[in-house]
Amino acid sequence: MLGTAGLAAQGQSGAEIPKRPLGRTGLEVSALGIGGYHLGSVDSDTEATQIVNEALDAGVNFFDNAWEYHSGLSEERLGRALKGKRDRAVVMTKVCTHGRDKNVAMRQLEESLTRLQTDHLDVWQIHEVIYENDPELIFAPNGAAEALLEAKQQGKVRFLGFTGHKDPSIHLKMLSHSFPFDTVQMPLNCLDATFRSFETKVLPEVNRRGIAALGMKSLGGSGELVREGAVVVTMGLRYAMSLPVAVTISGIDSIEVLHQNLEVARGFQPLSAAEMQSIRAACRLDASDGHLELFKTTKKYDGDLGREMHGFPSSAELPV
């Protein structure tokens, strides 16, 4: 396992969490964000609310979500937790049409707003752009891209983006369209630089355009990088947060994990270029074939609704 000897110090207890520009939007967001999927995995509504409240009080203001996470439970939990505190949060959720038309997208938007107990989203992203034909479907007449523009015109959405975890080439296909994206979400971790890399292929293009980069899967999605000994938790998170991103979205499913991540985020100082290269080199063998980045090489992290819309069996239909 990669140690921390000789690398920069960890976060400082009591120090503030840095804020960064959300691209050209004019918003500032915390360097650490709270993942929406894991809010639905927390043991109880009470603990989910505690996570959100403690994160807010610590200076975290970016909250991720998606219409389909836990069949709406993740959005509902975030909405309840932010009641009376909405003005302190930058709320992002995702539309999950998976190739269906604008009407489906607009209906999902209304459902998301209801669950989140708000009249607008700060960021609305197209979820899980991971199939080769997704860009074609999204930008087809009456597709999801039109829904994003209509929602922004109506004032229900401030900024627009998309997310995906499968292949940088699909992200680049999305960016080849002349669409005013404000944010792009992608997996960024210390193994990614070696295999099918979003860090080397997509991140520079996003930054060149002034689009806010949102990092995710800093530890592999479910901690695979840590469990298999590729990196320790704190260094994996520090690597991801040291990249030129607006925010690193971290899956937090307990108060203990929140406290651990806050310790990294408080007073955060990016690793040096030499330190980053040292980590990439140490991880190169583990990264070489993608066996720890299962979101790229398998369907483990592909949602069931997206699978269904693209003609693949759901996870429940597959043999164990």
Secondary structure as UniProt FT lines:
FT   TURN            5..6
FT   TURN            13..14
FT   STRAND          19..21
FT   TURN            23..24
FT   STRAND          28..30
FT   STRAND          32..34
FT   HELIX           36..39
FT   TURN            40..41
FT   HELIX           45..58
FT   STRAND          62..63
FT   TURN            67..68
FT   HELIX           69..72
FT   HELIX           73..81
FT   TURN            82..85
FT   HELIX           86..88
FT   STRAND          90..95
FT   TURN            98..99
FT   HELIX           102..116
FT   STRAND          121..126
FT   TURN            132..133
FT   HELIX           134..138
FT   TURN            141..142
FT   HELIX           144..153
FT   TURN            154..155
FT   STRAND          157..163
FT   HELIX           168..175
FT   STRAND          183..187
FT   TURN            190..194
FT   HELIX           198..201
FT   HELIX           203..208
FT   TURN            209..210
FT   STRAND          212..216
FT   TURN            218..219
FT   HELIX           224..227
FT   TURN            228..229
FT   HELIX           233..242
FT   STRAND          247..250
FT   HELIX           255..265
FT   TURN            266..267
FT   HELIX           273..287
FT   TURN            288..289
FT   TURN            291..292
FT   HELIX           294..297
FT   TURN            300..301
FT   HELIX           304..309
FT   TURN            310..311
FT   HELIX           315..317
//
